[in-house]
């Protein structure tokens, strides 16, 4: 990848951040634009204060470096609310939509829109203008 790729709108994400081979060193050396927090931390953050602290810290770290932050593995409204409190930019997970064939997406997407709209007061924080 080179600077011309970035100039054409190519965005690079570090997927599953915090698991496997991901390293803090990548944040300073790779031309990334997004961190995707590994679902292992997100799934356990409501019940485990240590996982919650990791998720909150990764959101803050990502934002301080100018990255968009996505949380993987959002399965409960409580997780969605907590991630919103932390200022997480984007969420993905079974709460919004399970893996679905493209031809069958209209139903799950409508359900995801309903969930987000019903929780708009929590999801759309005026303090986050990204």
Residue, then its C-alpha position, 0 to 999 in steps of 0.5 A: x500500500x502506498x500514499x496514492x492508495x490513501x489518496x483514492x479513498x482506500x481506508x485500512x482497518x485493524x480487525x480484531x484489535x486486541x487479539x492474536x497478532x495485533x500490536x500497539x506498534x501498528x497504530x504508529x506505523x501503519x496508515x490505518x483509519x479504523x480500529x475494530x475492537x475484538x468481540x471477546x472484549x465486547x461480549x464480556x464488558x458488561x459482566x467484567x469490569x476489566x473487559x469494560x476498561x479495555x474497551x473504553x481505553x481502546x475507544x479513547x486511544x483510537x479517537x486520540x489517534x484520529x481513528x474511527x472505532x468499531x465494536x464487534x460482537x454487540x449482542x445486547x442493548x446494554x452493550x450498545x448503551x455502554x458503547x455509546x457512553x464510551x463514544x464508540x463510532x460504529x457497532x456490529x453484531x447479532x443485536x443488529x443483524x445475523x449473517x444474512x444472504x444479500x438477497x434477504x437483507x431487507x428484513x434484518x436491516x429494517x430490524x436494525x434500524x428499529x433498534x437504533x431508532x428506539x435507542x436514539x437518545x442513547x446512540x446519538x450522543x450530541x457530544x460526539x460529532x464525528 
